[in-house]
Amino acid sequence: MVGPILDERLPVIELAPPAELAVGRHPYDVYLGQLSGESLRTMRGCLDRLARLLAGVSLDAPTDDALASGVPLITGAWVPWWDLTYTGTSGLRAVLLDIGWSAAHINKHLSALRRVLKESWRLGLMEADAYQRAADLEPVSAKREPAGRDVPLDELDALLATCDDTPLGTRDAAVIALVYTSGLRRSEAAALAMHNYQAGQRALRIVGKGNKERTIPIAQAAQPWLDAWLRIRGGKPGPLFCALRKGGTLVYRHLSPQTLADLLDRRRLQAGIALPVKPHDLRRTLIGDLLDNGVDLVTAQQLAGHADPRTTSKYDRRGLDTKRDAVDGLRLSQP
């Protein structure tokens, strides 16, 4: 046993280095082997945090300090996930609720837990009934507004005004215009390559969450900004938005999602905008603007790449006056 189990709701299971299963047979490795990029980093982190809870290791303890002190670094590969029963997984869910995380953050951990249990069953390490019971966990619900804020038009104009006609300024302006008018997630914008751009159709082919593909039109308002960048970038295969060295030399490698966030923050400071402007704020603003302009919910959902229209509806900022105008358009014979 590695470490004391500090919470009586957690199951008592034997944690040990992953030596008992052949390489590629541990459900932790099999599940993570199906992921890549940001999804891989996120779900590995979720499973490793669950493992530390099961080991009685504080989540606040820095992992670097643990390694320096000679304490083994507990990861999800130490956990015999196939030994978990519904009593154990429901206890783990209850502990997550007490930590104080957001509902979305808890649900990511529960999703990772369900998936590693499913791989345990697929690998023949769990009976089907045991897997179904252990994985039968209700997601955490919370009525919350999407995080972030709406970015008014004058701030969008101010952001673009900071972008001069240098290669860096031209690229940054194209990023800002495209992320706003297309509603791109920052990971989607960072992953864009030249083959995703369909100039003849004035569209982008996006591979988003869950490896789902969608095609979205490029707004006429954004096209001149993109054209200006492409005149500098050229048509060489590779990332649509690439890195730049000092002096404006192009480096044909993708920007990271964090670089896109830093780009916006730098332009926000140059524009003298007091409140933060994040990539998701531009996405949130677009969805709200579309609904304000009378675009139907299904179209807005498709443009945003939401799997569930209820997610899109959370961005609807129209108030009672809009609803009153809607019903006032109805006609009946007068008494």
N, C-alpha and C positions, 0 to 999 in steps of 0.2 A: 504493500500500500504506500502510495506517495502522498505524504501530507495528511493532516487530519481533516475529516469532513466536518465543517464548522456549522452547517445548517442541517437540522434533523429532517428537513423535507427532501434533502438530496439523497439519492440512492448510495448505498455502500457497495462500491464495485472496485475490483482490483485494477489499478492503473499501472502500466509498466511500459518501458520502451518497446517499440513495435518490432519485436524479434520473433514472435510466435507465428506470424503469417509470412508467406512468401512475398517478395517484392511484387507490387501490383495487385495484391489480393486484399489489402486493407481497404475497407470502404471509404475511409478518409482520403486515401490517395486516388482511388478510383473516381470518386465524385469530383475532387478538385482537378483531376486530369481531363475532365470534360469542359473546364472553364478556361478563360484566358483574360488577360488585361485587368480592367478594374473589377470585373465580377470575380475573378480568381482571388485578387487581393482582399476584397470585401468578405467573401464567404470563408476564406481561410482564417481571417481574423475572427469571424463569428464562431467557428468551430474551436479555435484555439482559446477564445474566452470561455466558452462552455466547458472546455477541458480543465481550465484553471479553476472554475467554480467547482467542478466535480472533484478536483484535487484539494480543495480547501485553500487555494492560493489566492491572495488578494489581487483583485484586478487593478488596484492602484500601484502595485509593486512594479517598478520599471523592469522590463525583461533584460535590459543590458546589465543592471545591477545583479540580477539573479545569476547571469552567466559569469560575471566577474567574481562572485562569491563562491562559485563552484556548485551552486544549486542547479539541478537539471532544469532545462527550459521545457515546461509542459506544453505539448501541442495536442491537437486532435488525434494524432497518430498513436498517442498513449492510451486512448480510450477504447475499451471493447464495447462499441456502440450496440452490438448485437445482444448484449446482456441487459440493456435497458428495457424495463417494462413500463406500462402506462403509469404506474405509481411513481416511477422515477422521472419520467418525462413531464408529467403534470406537476411534480414537485419542482422540477427545474424551471418550468414556466412560472410558477408562483414566486420563485426566487427572483427571476428576471423582473417581474412586476414590482418587486420591492426596491430594486436598485434605483429607480427613478428615471429610467430611460424613456424616450418617446415611444409611442405605440409603433411607429414605423421601424425604429431601431430594434425593438423587441421582436417584431414580426420577421425581420431579416434573420435573426438568430433562430427563430422557430422554423423558418423555411430551410435554413441550412441543416437543422436537426432532422427535419422530415426527410430531406434528401439523402443524408448519410444513413439513416435507418432504411431507406428504400434500397440503397446499394448493399446494405448488409443482407437484406432479403434476396436481392438478385444474385448475390454471391453464395447463397445457400447457407448463410450463417444464422438466419432467423427463419422460423416458420412463418407462413403467411398470416396466420391469425395473430401471432405475437407482434409482427410488424404493424399490422393494421391497428391494433389496440394502442401500441406505443406511439404511433404517428398521429393518432386521432386527437389533435390539439386544436382548440379554437384559437383563431387569430385574435390579437388584441385590437379592440376597436376604440377609436377616439374621434370625436367630432372637432376637428381642428382645421383652421384655414391653412392653405398651403404657405409654407415658410417664405419669407422675403417680402418684397414690396413692389408696387407698380412704379414704373419709371415714366414720368411725364414727357411729353414731346419736346419741351424746351431743354430738358436734360439730355435726351437723345441727340438733339441738334448740337448741344454743347460738347458732347463726347466726340461727335464727328468733326466739330470745328477744331479740335486739338490735333487732328491728324493732318499733317502737312503732306506735300507731294513727294517726300522722300520714299524710298522703298518700304521703310518701317511704317511710316504714316499711312501709306497707301494700303499696305496689308492690314493694319489695325482697323482702318475704316471699313474695309471689305468684311472683316470678321464681325464687327459691330452691326453693320447693316444686314448681313446674312443671318446672324444668330437671332436678331430681333424679328425680321420679316419671315423667317422660316420656322421659328420656334424650336430651334435645335437645342438639344441637350449639349452640355459642353463636351462630353465624351464623344458625341456624334460629330460635332464640329471639328474636334481634334483629329478624328479618324478619317475625315474626308480625303479622298484622293482624286486625281484628275479624271479617272474613269467613272467616278460618281457624278461628274458634271455632264449633263446632256444639253449641250448648247442649242441644238436644233429645236428641242422641246421647251427650252428655258426652264429646266427642272433639275433637281438633285435626286439621285437614288440613294436612300439612306438605309443603312443596316443598324437598327437600334436595339433597344432592350429585348432580351430573349432571342437575339439573332433574327428578329423580324424585319422584313424589308418593306419599305414604303417609298413612294415617289412623291415628292412635294414640289410645287411650282416655285420658281424664283420670282419674287415680286418685282414689278417694273421699277419701283423706287430703289431697289437694291442692285439692279443689274448694272447701272453705270459704275458703282463702286467696285463691283466684282470685275467688270471689264478693265477698269484702270489697273487693278492688281494683276490680272492675267497678262496685260501688256508687259509688265515687268517680269512676271514669273516665267512666261513662255509656256510652251505646250509639252515640255518634258514630262514623262510619266513620273508619278510620285505623289507626295502629299499636296493637296490643294493649297493649304496654308503651311508654308514651310518656315524654318528658322532663318535668321539673318545674322551675319557677323557684323561687327562694327565696320562702318563704311558702306553697308548695304549689300555685301556679298551674300548671295543666296546659298543656303545649305539645305539640300533636299532631304530633310527628315521631318517627321511629324512633330508638331507642337504637342506638348502634354496638356491634358485638361487643366492642370494647375497653372500652366503658362497662360492659357486663355483667361483664367480668373485674374491672374496678376496683370495681364494686359488691360483689362477693364478697370482694375483698381488704379493703375498708373494714369490712365486717361481721365478717370474720375477726379483724381487729385489735381491734374493739370487744368481741368475745367472748373475747379473750385466747387465741386458738388459735395455737400457736407455728408450726406448719407451714403453708405456703401451701395455699389452697383455690382451685382453678381450676375453671372451668365443666366442663372435660373430666374432672376428678376426680369430679364429681357424676354424670356420664354413665357413667364407668367403674364407680363404686360401684353404680349401678342395675343394670347388666348383671351384675355379680358377684352382687348380691343376688338377682336373678331366678334365676340358675342355682343358687345356694345353696338357694333355696326350691323347687327341683325343676321349674322351668319348662323345657320342652324347648328345645333349641338353636335350632330353626327359629323358634319364637315370639319368643325373645329377639333373634334376628337381625332379624326383621321390625320389632320395636319400635325397635331401634337404627338401622334403616335401613342396615344393612351389605349390600353387594352379595354378599359371599362369607362363608359361615358360618365359614370358617377365621379370619376377622377376629374374629368374636364369640367363638370358642373361646379366643382369647388372654386373655380376661377371666375365664376359668373358674378360680377360686381353690380349688376343691374338691380336697382332698388324698386320701391313701391311705385314711383312715378312711371317707370317703364312698363310695369305690369298694368298700371291703370290705363296708360295709353293703349296697351294691347287690347284690353277688354272694351275700351271706349270705341274701338273700331268695329265692334259688332253692331248689327242692325236688327231691330225689331219694330213691328208696327206700334205706333204710339196710341195710348188710351184716349 
